[in-house]
Amino acid sequence: MISALLPNYARADLAFERGEGAWLWTVDGRRFLDFGSGIATASLGHGHPHLSKAIAEQAAKVMHVSNLYRIPQAEKLAARLVEHTFADSVFFCNSGAEANEGMIKMMRRAMSDAGKPERFRFITFEGAFHGRTLATLAATGNAKYLEGFGPVVEGFDQVPFNNMNAVRNAIGAATCGIIVEPVQGEGGVRPADMQFLRDLRAVCDEYGLILGMDEVQSGMGRTGKLFAHEWAGITPDVMSAAKGIGGGFPLGAVLAKEQFAKALKPGTHGTTFGGNPLACAAGNAVLDVILAPGFLDGVQRKGEKMRAGLEQIARDFPTVFEDVRGLGLLLGLKCAMPQGEVQAACAAQGLMAITAGDNVLRLAPPLVVTESDIEQGLAMLRRAAETCAGKTQAAAQ
Ligand SMILES: *Cc1c(COP(=O)(O)O)cnc(C)c1O
């Protein structure tokens, strides 16, 4: 008989009861170091006092009123995001896929309003992940995820990542824009070449295309900048954010320059829960922490420390790891053996890591991870690598 909770996930047999910083305790009292952050989402870790207080206080006042009314918490959060990014205006929703849907609709509508409704196609990239709704699945273009779900939403042309010739060849009379992750997360923690991002900006300007960035995973401080595209010194036209933006509370956003944002006039788009007082109280509390002086520098410093440690481990265990990739605190180890076995070996040491495409072990600790947590995590990973290397050696004999 099917379980009451729909079994669409392959869940590990662990149930957590509480957490503190980067640490989680199971209901049966075991302790784990969380280097997955609920898939790069619990940006402030677990049980963060400022975030949990903001949520509790707002919940006790008013949680939800609908977008029929003004929402001061949303106005404040939008103004702060505008102040710290390229964007002039922000739309709030509830998830990454929903943010990307909103971004796709905004891009098409802006092109249509500019008198070019025939330009509705998007160039997307191999290895991308944009979500599980029908349009974002089409943008993701992964055959495994699309199978059995009927006709694929029309209008997405996928080309190899980091390949400008392929991008230029794919541009046609029906192209609306380009949608890219500055760091592919699910696809295997693969950063875009900085020059590639700059070239995408240039080709969009050359052809009058709209540049859309999916910063659902790479944004909100994850790479040590508020948004990862800042590393390339360019700005997109529109951008999606989610995951870390609410620190674990469901919240998504579309940020856009005025020229594109204005396409979503009253009646064109909406969502019931989007940007409600509770979600935006969480978003504001997260920003309080991330925008505090020195915080993002700390993320960069911790990312460098962790990367150096990972590189040493990869050198010491070449039968387990092939290379280290990523940016800031979004790091990946390309595995030389099945990633799932390495992940299980980490769990046995008390370290929670997550997997990504391309046989990569993904490490995305909370942004509040401490230097001592990183040292402990690296020690656990080293012990996990020792057991894995022992196995590969035994298999070879
Ligand atoms: C996780 C993710 C999404 C989808 O977000 P959901 O909240 O699961 O809908 C979209 N894009 C990227 C880059 C992601 O990492």
The ligand as a MOL file (V3000), in Angstrom:
LIG
                    3D

  0  0  0     0  0            999 V3000
M  V30 BEGIN CTAB
M  V30 COUNTS 15 15 0 0 0
M  V30 BEGIN ATOM
M  V30 1 C 16.2630 24.6130 -6.7380 0
M  V30 2 C 16.3230 25.3920 -7.9970 0
M  V30 3 C 15.1730 25.7570 -8.7050 0
M  V30 4 C 13.7960 25.3010 -8.2710 0
M  V30 5 O 13.4380 25.7980 -7.0500 0
M  V30 6 P 12.1720 25.1720 -6.2630 0
M  V30 7 O 12.0260 26.0550 -5.0730 0
M  V30 8 O 12.5090 23.7620 -5.9600 0
M  V30 9 O 11.0130 25.2600 -7.1810 0
M  V30 10 C 15.3170 26.5430 -9.8180 0
M  V30 11 N 16.5200 26.9480 -10.2370 0
M  V30 12 C 17.6560 26.6170 -9.5960 0
M  V30 13 C 18.9640 27.1340 -10.0910 0
M  V30 14 C 17.5950 25.8230 -8.4590 0
M  V30 15 O 18.7290 25.4660 -7.8390 0
M  V30 END ATOM
M  V30 BEGIN BOND
M  V30 1 1 1 2
M  V30 2 1 2 3
M  V30 3 2 2 14
M  V30 4 1 3 4
M  V30 5 2 3 10
M  V30 6 1 4 5
M  V30 7 1 5 6
M  V30 8 2 6 7
M  V30 9 1 6 8
M  V30 10 1 6 9
M  V30 11 1 10 11
M  V30 12 2 11 12
M  V30 13 1 12 13
M  V30 14 1 12 14
M  V30 15 1 14 15
M  V30 END BOND
M  V30 END CTAB
M  END
